[in-house]
Amino acid sequence: MELLFLTQTKVREKKMEILRLEMYRCYQENRDSEEVIKVSQELDKLLNAFLSLPSKDNGLND
């Protein structure tokens, strides 16, 4: 079961990293773009969901 949590945590972390990079790319292309806001909001939702997990599930106490 612990391995499953680690795997899920890694998948979530990867998704967050991908969105973060996408947000930076959009910002560099056009900082006033609606796309920057859209990606930022998606990232916020993912981060909030991640941080609301019990600490053993979100990997913050590793």
N, C-alpha and C positions, 0 to 999 in steps of 0.2 A: 504494500500500500504506500509506503514511503517513496518508493521509486515512481509511482504514478504521480504523486504530488510534485516531485522534482521535474518530471517530464512536463506536466501541465504548467508549472512555473516557467520552465524554459520556453515553452511555446508562447506563453503570455509575454514574456520578456522580449522574445523575437518580434512579435507583433508590435509591441510598443516601439522597439528600435526602428522597424520599418516605417511606421507612421511618423516617427520623429524625423527621420531622414527625408521622407516625402514632404513634410511640413517645411523643412529647411530649403528643399529644392524649390517648392512653390514660392516661398518667400524670396528667394534669390531671383527667380524669374520675374515676379511682380508682387512686391510687398503689399500692394493694395488689392490684390485679387481675393475674390470670394472663396477661392479654392484654399487659400491659406487658413481662413476662418473655419471652413468645413473640416479640413484635416486636423486642425487644432482641436476642434470640438470632439472629433472621433477619438483623438488621443486622450483628451480629458476624460471621456467616458470610460475608456479602457483603463486608465490610471486609477480612476475612482473605484472601479470594480475590483481592480487588483488590490488596492489598499484597504478595501472593506473586507477582504478575506482574512480569516484567522492568520496570525503571524506565521504559523508553520506552513501555511499554504502559499503565502506570497513571497517567501524566501528572504524577507528582510532581516531575520534574526540569524541568518546563516553565518 
